[in-house]
């Protein structure tokens, strides 16, 4: 898909960021949480904004870049809508949307050598999703998506840093439920904050 080719090119470009003698060479564990805001009106009307959490392992790449291997999770109840098929719903909070992202990303703070740092990143996501509906078979699907992120990071202590993140996700998933097929546009923006712990010295 076009998103995958675009992100792959960006990852290669970030990997070419030159090393810097004073850069961080240590692994990091990052845990952040916040809210996911859907872009699609139908998804927003049904589920609205919901909590999202993310954990990631940061591996140094070059001088001012890191590769992140991460896992994120979103779950929110909603009021289902009529989607033009036989799936007609009534009642409040009768649907639950969940999706889990396995992500590989590359982030660089090439524009900020000291503290605070501003990491610019791009990545690829492999996503598992479920649309659970009371009284009907669950809809399940999986897809490959992409994301872009901006993460300001402020040093708090020797190995601890405050991390904030604005991340935009590009994702469409085709769901299968019994003999029904339907598509969700799960693109949207995540606003998160949390902590980073470094394994080693700054």
BALOBA-1460 file (C-alpha; in Angstrom, 3 decimals):
// residues 202
<rec num="1" residu="x" x="0.000" y="0.000" z="0.000"/>
<rec num="2" residu="x" x="1.101" y="3.577" z="-0.616"/>
<rec num="3" residu="x" x="1.430" y="4.391" z="3.081"/>
<rec num="4" residu="x" x="3.877" y="1.527" z="3.565"/>
<rec num="5" residu="x" x="6.108" y="2.636" z="0.674"/>
<rec num="6" residu="x" x="6.059" y="6.222" z="1.927"/>
<rec num="7" residu="x" x="7.046" y="5.255" z="5.464"/>
<rec num="8" residu="x" x="9.711" y="2.833" z="4.241"/>
<rec num="9" residu="x" x="11.354" y="5.678" z="2.339"/>
<rec num="10" residu="x" x="11.263" y="7.909" z="5.407"/>
<rec num="11" residu="x" x="12.795" y="5.183" z="7.589"/>
<rec num="12" residu="x" x="15.677" y="4.825" z="5.139"/>
<rec num="13" residu="x" x="16.153" y="8.601" z="5.102"/>
<rec num="14" residu="x" x="16.204" y="8.804" z="8.910"/>
<rec num="15" residu="x" x="18.706" y="5.954" z="9.065"/>
<rec num="16" residu="x" x="21.115" y="8.132" z="7.102"/>
<rec num="17" residu="x" x="21.250" y="10.751" z="9.914"/>
<rec num="18" residu="x" x="24.962" y="11.157" z="10.743"/>
<rec num="19" residu="x" x="26.416" y="10.149" z="14.104"/>
<rec num="20" residu="x" x="27.290" y="12.776" z="16.700"/>
<rec num="21" residu="x" x="30.031" y="12.407" z="19.273"/>
<rec num="22" residu="x" x="27.846" y="13.595" z="22.187"/>
<rec num="23" residu="x" x="24.718" y="11.634" z="21.331"/>
<rec num="24" residu="x" x="22.926" y="9.027" z="23.420"/>
<rec num="25" residu="x" x="24.082" y="5.438" z="22.860"/>
<rec num="26" residu="x" x="21.803" y="3.689" z="25.361"/>
<rec num="27" residu="x" x="18.595" y="1.731" z="25.177"/>
<rec num="28" residu="x" x="15.384" y="3.249" z="26.519"/>
<rec num="29" residu="x" x="12.086" y="1.953" z="27.866"/>
<rec num="30" residu="x" x="9.216" y="4.347" z="27.137"/>
<rec num="31" residu="x" x="5.710" y="4.167" z="28.601"/>
<rec num="32" residu="x" x="3.124" y="6.783" z="27.587"/>
<rec num="33" residu="x" x="-0.652" y="7.081" z="27.624"/>
<rec num="34" residu="x" x="-3.351" y="9.504" z="26.590"/>
<rec num="35" residu="x" x="-6.258" y="9.813" z="24.195"/>
<rec num="36" residu="x" x="-6.924" y="8.730" z="20.607"/>
<rec num="37" residu="x" x="-9.073" y="11.093" z="18.523"/>
<rec num="38" residu="x" x="-10.619" y="9.430" z="15.410"/>
<rec num="39" residu="x" x="-10.508" y="11.350" z="12.156"/>
<rec num="40" residu="x" x="-13.520" y="9.674" z="10.534"/>
<rec num="41" residu="x" x="-16.873" y="11.259" z="11.485"/>
<rec num="42" residu="x" x="-18.687" y="7.919" z="11.637"/>
<rec num="43" residu="x" x="-16.121" y="6.417" z="14.003"/>
<rec num="44" residu="x" x="-16.081" y="9.584" z="16.088"/>
<rec num="45" residu="x" x="-19.903" y="9.634" z="16.314"/>
<rec num="46" residu="x" x="-19.952" y="5.983" z="17.368"/>
<rec num="47" residu="x" x="-17.018" y="5.708" z="19.768"/>
<rec num="48" residu="x" x="-15.683" y="9.224" z="20.234"/>
<rec num="49" residu="x" x="-12.319" y="9.802" z="21.848"/>
<rec num="50" residu="x" x="-10.892" y="7.017" z="23.971"/>
<rec num="51" residu="x" x="-7.875" y="6.086" z="26.087"/>
<rec num="52" residu="x" x="-4.758" y="4.706" z="24.443"/>
<rec num="53" residu="x" x="-1.541" y="3.372" z="25.955"/>
<rec num="54" residu="x" x="1.848" y="2.662" z="24.438"/>
<rec num="55" residu="x" x="5.054" y="0.967" z="25.559"/>
<rec num="56" residu="x" x="8.208" y="0.853" z="23.463"/>
<rec num="57" residu="x" x="11.844" y="-0.189" z="23.544"/>
<rec num="58" residu="x" x="14.194" y="2.395" z="22.042"/>
<rec num="59" residu="x" x="17.388" y="1.125" z="20.408"/>
<rec num="60" residu="x" x="20.100" y="3.674" z="19.436"/>
<rec num="61" residu="x" x="20.741" y="4.060" z="15.708"/>
<rec num="62" residu="x" x="23.602" y="6.285" z="14.609"/>
<rec num="63" residu="x" x="24.220" y="9.393" z="16.673"/>
<rec num="64" residu="x" x="20.874" y="11.147" z="17.087"/>
<rec num="65" residu="x" x="18.332" y="8.510" z="16.155"/>
<rec num="66" residu="x" x="16.595" y="5.558" z="17.767"/>
<rec num="67" residu="x" x="14.582" y="2.639" z="16.498"/>
<rec num="68" residu="x" x="11.413" y="1.943" z="18.478"/>
<rec num="69" residu="x" x="9.747" y="-1.443" z="18.784"/>
<rec num="70" residu="x" x="6.399" y="-0.756" z="20.399"/>
<rec num="71" residu="x" x="2.978" y="-2.004" z="21.370"/>
<rec num="72" residu="x" x="-0.111" y="0.182" z="21.779"/>
<rec num="73" residu="x" x="-3.670" y="-0.588" z="22.830"/>
<rec num="74" residu="x" x="-7.009" y="1.218" z="22.408"/>
<rec num="75" residu="x" x="-10.421" y="0.196" z="23.766"/>
<rec num="76" residu="x" x="-13.640" y="2.198" z="23.865"/>
<rec num="77" residu="x" x="-17.383" y="1.525" z="24.088"/>
<rec num="78" residu="x" x="-19.777" y="3.231" z="21.711"/>
<rec num="79" residu="x" x="-23.250" y="3.601" z="20.300"/>
<rec num="80" residu="x" x="-23.407" y="1.749" z="16.967"/>
<rec num="81" residu="x" x="-24.799" y="3.317" z="13.829"/>
<rec num="82" residu="x" x="-26.724" y="2.109" z="10.776"/>
<rec num="83" residu="x" x="-24.111" y="1.318" z="8.141"/>
<rec num="84" residu="x" x="-26.317" y="0.500" z="5.160"/>
<rec num="85" residu="x" x="-26.387" y="-3.259" z="5.711"/>
<rec num="86" residu="x" x="-28.556" y="-5.550" z="7.814"/>
<rec num="87" residu="x" x="-26.459" y="-4.609" z="10.858"/>
<rec num="88" residu="x" x="-29.010" y="-2.318" z="12.510"/>
<rec num="89" residu="x" x="-28.244" y="-1.476" z="16.140"/>
<rec num="90" residu="x" x="-30.008" y="0.127" z="19.070"/>
<rec num="91" residu="x" x="-28.974" y="0.994" z="22.615"/>
<rec num="92" residu="x" x="-26.162" y="2.772" z="24.378"/>
<rec num="93" residu="x" x="-22.668" y="1.297" z="24.725"/>
<rec num="94" residu="x" x="-23.615" y="-1.878" z="22.880"/>
<rec num="95" residu="x" x="-20.409" y="-1.926" z="20.831"/>
<rec num="96" residu="x" x="-16.762" y="-2.085" z="21.846"/>
<rec num="97" residu="x" x="-13.913" y="-1.228" z="19.510"/>
<rec num="98" residu="x" x="-10.427" y="-2.458" z="20.340"/>
<rec num="99" residu="x" x="-7.224" y="-2.376" z="18.354"/>
<rec num="100" residu="x" x="-3.628" y="-3.299" z="19.142"/>
<rec num="101" residu="x" x="-0.652" y="-2.003" z="17.173"/>
<rec num="102" residu="x" x="2.713" y="-3.720" z="16.837"/>
<rec num="103" residu="x" x="4.971" y="-0.939" z="15.601"/>
<rec num="104" residu="x" x="8.421" y="-0.427" z="14.171"/>
<rec num="105" residu="x" x="9.514" y="3.209" z="13.933"/>
<rec num="106" residu="x" x="12.568" y="5.382" z="13.517"/>
<rec num="107" residu="x" x="12.875" y="8.699" z="15.357"/>
<rec num="108" residu="x" x="15.578" y="11.364" z="15.215"/>
<rec num="109" residu="x" x="16.355" y="14.506" z="17.195"/>
<rec num="110" residu="x" x="18.696" y="15.820" z="14.491"/>
<rec num="111" residu="x" x="17.378" y="19.367" z="15.006"/>
<rec num="112" residu="x" x="18.041" y="19.407" z="18.776"/>
<rec num="113" residu="x" x="21.439" y="18.293" z="20.025"/>
<rec num="114" residu="x" x="20.923" y="18.986" z="23.734"/>
<rec num="115" residu="x" x="17.981" y="19.102" z="26.100"/>
<rec num="116" residu="x" x="15.082" y="19.305" z="25.645"/>
<rec num="117" residu="x" x="15.022" y="17.049" z="22.594"/>
<rec num="118" residu="x" x="12.359" y="16.957" z="19.925"/>
<rec num="119" residu="x" x="12.134" y="13.572" z="18.208"/>
<rec num="120" residu="x" x="10.579" y="13.447" z="14.726"/>
<rec num="121" residu="x" x="9.511" y="9.967" z="13.699"/>
<rec num="122" residu="x" x="7.731" y="7.728" z="11.243"/>
<rec num="123" residu="x" x="6.798" y="4.082" z="11.469"/>
<rec num="124" residu="x" x="4.840" y="1.086" z="10.255"/>
<rec num="125" residu="x" x="2.074" y="-0.558" z="12.306"/>
<rec num="126" residu="x" x="0.657" y="-4.079" z="12.116"/>
<rec num="127" residu="x" x="-2.795" y="-3.775" z="13.634"/>
<rec num="128" residu="x" x="-5.247" y="-6.331" z="15.070"/>
<rec num="129" residu="x" x="-8.778" y="-4.970" z="15.638"/>
<rec num="130" residu="x" x="-12.137" y="-6.187" z="16.947"/>
<rec num="131" residu="x" x="-15.595" y="-4.610" z="16.734"/>
<rec num="132" residu="x" x="-17.680" y="-6.409" z="19.396"/>
<rec num="133" residu="x" x="-21.445" y="-5.979" z="19.094"/>
<rec num="134" residu="x" x="-23.983" y="-7.221" z="21.636"/>
<rec num="135" residu="x" x="-26.249" y="-9.800" z="20.027"/>
<rec num="136" residu="x" x="-24.159" y="-10.109" z="16.855"/>
<rec num="137" residu="x" x="-20.996" y="-11.901" z="15.836"/>
<rec num="138" residu="x" x="-17.837" y="-9.925" z="16.512"/>
<rec num="139" residu="x" x="-16.167" y="-8.219" z="13.580"/>
<rec num="140" residu="x" x="-12.428" y="-8.867" z="13.351"/>
<rec num="141" residu="x" x="-9.725" y="-7.598" z="11.051"/>
<rec num="142" residu="x" x="-6.059" y="-6.865" z="10.645"/>
<rec num="143" residu="x" x="-4.127" y="-4.445" z="8.480"/>
<rec num="144" residu="x" x="-0.855" y="-2.592" z="7.956"/>
<rec num="145" residu="x" x="-0.897" y="1.119" z="8.689"/>
<rec num="146" residu="x" x="1.567" y="3.928" z="9.239"/>
<rec num="147" residu="x" x="2.152" y="6.795" z="11.635"/>
<rec num="148" residu="x" x="4.055" y="10.050" z="12.013"/>
<rec num="149" residu="x" x="5.043" y="11.487" z="15.392"/>
<rec num="150" residu="x" x="6.531" y="14.473" z="17.197"/>
<rec num="151" residu="x" x="7.879" y="13.719" z="20.693"/>
<rec num="152" residu="x" x="9.378" y="16.458" z="22.861"/>
<rec num="153" residu="x" x="11.486" y="14.891" z="25.622"/>
<rec num="154" residu="x" x="12.711" y="16.673" z="28.763"/>
<rec num="155" residu="x" x="15.368" y="15.292" z="31.101"/>
<rec num="156" residu="x" x="14.121" y="14.949" z="34.698"/>
<rec num="157" residu="x" x="16.921" y="12.995" z="36.352"/>
<rec num="158" residu="x" x="20.015" y="10.957" z="35.518"/>
<rec num="159" residu="x" x="18.108" y="8.202" z="33.690"/>
<rec num="160" residu="x" x="14.572" y="9.572" z="33.635"/>
<rec num="161" residu="x" x="12.869" y="11.857" z="31.118"/>
<rec num="162" residu="x" x="9.389" y="13.266" z="30.549"/>
<rec num="163" residu="x" x="8.005" y="12.296" z="27.145"/>
<rec num="164" residu="x" x="5.076" y="13.949" z="25.383"/>
<rec num="165" residu="x" x="3.806" y="12.831" z="21.988"/>
<rec num="166" residu="x" x="1.560" y="13.916" z="19.152"/>
<rec num="167" residu="x" x="1.082" y="11.053" z="16.723"/>
<rec num="168" residu="x" x="-0.992" y="10.785" z="13.549"/>
<rec num="169" residu="x" x="-2.117" y="7.309" z="12.462"/>
<rec num="170" residu="x" x="-3.061" y="6.295" z="8.908"/>
<rec num="171" residu="x" x="-5.125" y="3.103" z="8.990"/>
<rec num="172" residu="x" x="-8.046" y="1.383" z="7.254"/>
<rec num="173" residu="x" x="-9.264" y="-2.065" z="8.290"/>
<rec num="174" residu="x" x="-11.664" y="-4.446" z="6.567"/>
<rec num="175" residu="x" x="-13.712" y="-6.307" z="9.172"/>
<rec num="176" residu="x" x="-15.256" y="-9.748" z="8.774"/>
<rec num="177" residu="x" x="-18.303" y="-10.738" z="10.837"/>
<rec num="178" residu="x" x="-20.062" y="-13.975" z="9.824"/>
<rec num="179" residu="x" x="-21.113" y="-13.269" z="6.206"/>
<rec num="180" residu="x" x="-20.776" y="-9.487" z="6.575"/>
<rec num="181" residu="x" x="-17.863" y="-7.366" z="5.363"/>
<rec num="182" residu="x" x="-17.356" y="-3.726" z="6.267"/>
<rec num="183" residu="x" x="-14.535" y="-1.174" z="6.481"/>
<rec num="184" residu="x" x="-13.479" y="1.206" z="9.261"/>
<rec num="185" residu="x" x="-11.231" y="4.205" z="8.755"/>
<rec num="186" residu="x" x="-9.254" y="4.213" z="12.000"/>
<rec num="187" residu="x" x="-6.991" y="7.113" z="11.084"/>
<rec num="188" residu="x" x="-6.630" y="9.708" z="13.799"/>
<rec num="189" residu="x" x="-4.469" y="11.609" z="16.247"/>
<rec num="190" residu="x" x="-3.022" y="10.403" z="19.553"/>
<rec num="191" residu="x" x="-2.077" y="12.848" z="22.308"/>
<rec num="192" residu="x" x="0.043" y="11.152" z="24.979"/>
<rec num="193" residu="x" x="2.508" y="11.749" z="27.795"/>
<rec num="194" residu="x" x="4.637" y="9.561" z="30.029"/>
<rec num="195" residu="x" x="8.181" y="8.645" z="31.005"/>
<rec num="196" residu="x" x="11.365" y="7.308" z="29.467"/>
<rec num="197" residu="x" x="13.930" y="5.282" z="31.424"/>
<rec num="198" residu="x" x="17.429" y="4.915" z="29.986"/>
<rec num="199" residu="x" x="19.521" y="1.784" z="30.490"/>
<rec num="200" residu="x" x="22.928" y="3.351" z="31.038"/>
<rec num="201" residu="x" x="24.287" y="6.882" z="31.216"/>
<rec num="202" residu="x" x="22.956" y="9.909" z="29.352"/>
